Amino acid sequence: KYVLIDQDIVPKEKAGIDFDDRGYHFGDGIYEVIRIYNGKPFTINQHLDRLYESAKKLDIPLSTTRETFTELINELIIKNTIETGIVYIQLTRGLQPRNHLYQREISPVLTGFAENLERKEELLTNGVDLWLTKDIRWLRCDIKTINLLGNIMAKREAADHNCHEAIMHRDGTVTEGSSSNLFLIKDSTLYTHPATNLILNGITRQVVIKLAKEAGLHVVEEAFPVDVLAIADEAFITSTTMEVTPVRSITGDVSATLEIGPITRQLQEAFKQLLP
Ligand code: PDD
């Protein structure tokens, strides 16, 4: 297995992380997960745009060019002979003896890996069960930070209730999943939380909104209360790894049993058409 460290791709055993890495001390870093289909990175430019945005929002200096990132990502894919999988790219603020106050002069540390990950055919066909719980995260969920405690706690809680994914609500308003965005469908209209500071604006979310509009569907980017989940006609979650995955039930703070309906199927199909 070959991994990326700074600008080099080396065997995993040869790569080490420094003890003084701020990512390790403070979770002071950002990341992206990019899907690989047929050996090619999917929507790589949108992911790189978001990486630059996250870096800017956190005042992390990022001088690596888009061309370099693209080359490094492609090299990771080739060296690891990945056909269907993911690339993970992480950037921490860099090395500094532990101190809350960060210095602006330090150089970020770039790491990454690629691994095989098949499309989740079974889940794409049969759907997933969701666990609805409180959103206890901070108020900058728009930044793709590696600091994911609220997310991983919600995910564990979901798994402990035999659910595949957690979806979260802030004071009764549905936000997003622990690692996905949520859409619901009522009377042929799609509803999803707007891209504010309270959610991560998923690349898959953006692709699906575009596909839905192209198909003539009405898309409303407005926050909705948890009770609406119980009267939805259909629902699905989106993410790089899960694509468009239907929801078959919701338990936790609200209970609902859902049909996997025609609009979800239509959008799954439209998404699949985009894959290389
Ligand atoms: N997670 N919301 C959150 C909190 C996420 O962590 C993710 C992605 C998404 C969906 O974004 P996208 O469509 O760009 O993948 C929404 C990635 C896959 C992860 O952490 O593994």
Residues whose N, C-alpha, C, O or C-beta is under 5 A from the ligand:
A	BS01	PDD	V33 E176 G177 S178 S179 S180 N181 L200 N201 G202 I203 T204 R205 T238 S239 T240 T241
